[in-house]
């Protein structure tokens, strides 16, 4: 989890999304979602890389580990349409779990 910024840094979005697999083994089945979220937040609290993309780090890791716990999270993105023609996209990422 701590190496994720190094592994996805400067990659295209399609490659980045591979960190959020739809089909994943569930070695953490039975762990409560609150425990997973707390651990993910603690892990990404003091980043060395991707400092300006905290929601993406949290979202990808949260989605990945919730999926590995056998849960069915949704990874969602919101994009500021005014940034569509800018060199850098302005967006937000979050995880939903029913």
C-alpha positions, 0 to 999 in steps of 0.5 A: 500500500505504501508503494502505490504512489511509486507504482502508479506515478506518472502512469495513464489513468487506465493503468492507475485504475488497475489498482482497483480490480473488479475481481479480486481474491478475498484474503481479508474476508470478514474484516469490518469495513470501518477497520479497513477504512481506518487502516487505509487512512492511517497508511496514507496520512503522511504521504511522500508522493502524490501529496496533492492527490490524497483522495485518489490514494485513499480511494484506490487503496480503500476500494482495493482492500474493501474488495479484498475483504469480500465487500462490494464498494464503488469507486466514484469520480467527479470532474470539474468540467471547467478543467477539461481543456486544462493541462491538469484535470481537477477531479475528486475520487471517493468510495461508496459502500452500502 
